Amino acid sequence: MRVLITGGAGFVGSHLAEALLDRGDEVFIIDNLSTGSIDNVVHLKQNPRFHYTIDSVSNEPVVAELVTAAEERARLPFPASGKGYTVVKSVSAKQRPRRPPKKT
């Protein structure tokens, strides 16, 4: 599986990347290092299935390229957002379950 982790050089993201690599996945991370550190992933750089990009998720062309390369995406929150962690699996329109119509 090819997985993209935003915030991948942070504490949680780096451990998630390591676990996914141990599982045999190919891992792409993007991090602007505002709260993460390259030191958290330096030991992963020797793995040929590990790819990192130092940039912001607001750089849409870079993120679009990474999203295209990944089959799954894990989005870790911005420190000030207060939002929880989410893992998003990419599925095609054919695979998406149909939602029942809303009751009015």
N, C-alpha and C positions, 0 to 999 in steps of 0.2 A: 504494500500500500504506500502511496506517496502522500505525505501529510505536510500541511503548512501550519506553522505555529507563529502567531503574532505575539510579540513580547517574549520571544524565544530565548533571549539572553538573561531573563529574570530568573529568580529562584525557582518558581514553579515551572516556567517554560523550559528551562534548561534540564530539569529533572524529567519532565515529560519527554523531551527530545531524546534523552539518554535511554529511557525506558522503551520508546518506540524503536530506536536503533537496535537495542538488545533484542527486540521482538523480530527484527529483520526488515523493518520498514525503511523507506527512503524519506528523510526529513529535511524540509526547507524551513528556515526561520527568518523572520524579519524583526528587527529591533532597532530603535533609535538610541539606545543606551542611556535614556534619560533616567531610568531607575535600574535598568539591568546592567550587566557588566560582561565584557568579552571574556573575563576570567572565568565566568560560569560555564563557558562552552569551549574554552581553548583545548581541553582534552578530547573534544568531539571532532575537532577540525581534521584530524588524521583519518577519520572514517570516510571512505569514498561515497557513502550514502548520506552524508551530512552536507548541507549547503546553507550558507548564511548570507544575509544581506543586511548591511548596516544602513538603515534608512527609516523614514517615517511611513506609517500606514496611510498618511495623507498624500503620499506620492502615488497617485492613481495608476500611472503607467507601469510602475514597478510592481505594485500590488496585483494589477491585472495579469501580468506575466507570471507571477508566482501562483496565483489562484488557478490559472490555466494549467500549470504543471502539477498541481496537487489534486488528489482524489478526495481528501478529507481536509478540513480546516479546523484548527483549534484557536479560538480567539480568547486571549486573556485580557482582563480589563485594564483600562487606564487607572493609575493609582487614585486619581481624584473622582473617578466616575461613580464609585460605590456600587457598581453592578457586579453580579456574580460571574463565574466562569461558565463558558458555554463551549461545547464541542459540536460542530456542524458537519454533518456528512452530506456530501454533494450527491444528489441523485438526479437522473434525467427526468423530464416531464412524464415519460412513459412509466417510470418506476414510482412516481409520487402517488400516494393513495388519494382517492377522491374524497373530499370532505362532504359530509351530508349538508343539505341546504339548511340555512339558519331558520329557526322557528321564529315566527313573528307574533 
